[in-house]
């Protein structure tokens, strides 16, 4: 779905652009975007439900965009920050990979 939104092929070009604008306006970079440089745009949606932490979206690195989807489940009760840390580490790994190339 995220790839189709990025390519403008989900429903229509206009609808895809609107969805991308909504995702770009998401506040916060506490999960996947925590270690992504602030000048690199991210269009994403993060959330939590019970013992889960989720973040999905697109990171717009200068050379190319990357679609990501992270889902942590079965987290200890009231410890969603552990899932946030795992998703942040995944974002850091992507950043490091991009910087290596």
C-alpha positions in Angstrom: 0.0 0.0 0.0 2.8 2.5 0.9 4.6 1.8 -2.3 1.4 2.4 -4.3 0.8 5.6 -2.3 4.4 6.8 -3.1 4.0 5.9 -6.8 0.6 7.6 -7.0 -1.2 4.5 -8.0 -3.4 3.8 -5.0 -7.0 4.9 -6.0 -5.8 7.9 -8.0 -2.8 10.2 -8.3 -4.7 12.9 -6.4 -5.8 10.6 -3.6 -2.3 9.2 -3.3 -0.9 12.7 -3.0 -3.4 13.5 -0.3 -2.5 10.4 1.7 1.2 11.1 1.4 0.6 14.7 2.7 -1.3 13.3 5.7 1.5 10.8 6.4 4.1 13.6 6.1 2.3 15.7 8.6 2.5 13.1 11.3 4.1 14.5 14.4 6.8 12.8 16.3 9.9 10.8 15.5 10.1 8.7 18.6 10.1 5.3 16.9 11.6 4.6 13.4 12.6 8.2 12.8 14.4 8.7 16.1 17.9 8.4 14.5 17.1 9.6 11.0 18.5 13.1 10.5 15.9 15.8 10.9 16.5 17.1 7.4 15.4 13.8 5.9 11.6 13.8 5.5 9.5 11.0 6.8 5.9 10.2 5.9 4.6 7.8 8.5 2.0 6.6 11.0 3.0 5.3 14.4 0.9 3.9 17.1 0.4 1.6 20.0 -2.3 -0.7 21.1 -2.3 -2.8 24.2 1.1 -4.6 24.2 2.0 -3.6 20.6 4.0 -0.7 19.0 3.8 0.0 15.3 5.3 2.4 12.8 4.9 2.3 9.0 5.9 4.8 6.4 8.4 6.1 3.9 11.8 7.7 4.6 12.9 10.1 1.8 16.7 9.8 1.8 18.3 12.0 -0.9 19.3 9.1 -3.1 16.1 7.1 -2.9 13.1 6.6 -0.7 12.7 3.5 1.6 9.3 2.0 2.6 9.4 0.6 6.1 7.0 -1.3 8.3 7.7 -2.2 11.9 5.5 -4.1 14.3 6.4 -5.2 17.9 4.0 -7.3 19.8 3.7 -9.1 23.1 5.6 -6.3 24.9 5.6 -6.4 28.7 2.5 -4.7 30.2 3.0 -0.9 30.2 6.4 -1.1 28.5 5.6 0.0 24.9 8.8 2.1 25.1 10.7 -1.2 24.5 9.0 -1.5 21.2 9.7 2.1 20.4 13.4 1.4 21.1 13.4 -1.7 18.8 11.8 0.4 16.0 14.3 3.2 16.6 17.2 0.8 16.3 15.8 -0.5 13.0 15.7 3.1 11.7 19.2 3.6 12.9 20.3 0.5 11.0 18.7 1.8 7.8 20.4 5.2 8.3 23.8 3.5 8.8 23.3 1.4 5.7 22.4 4.4 3.6 25.4 6.3 4.9 27.7 3.4 4.0 26.7 3.5 0.3 
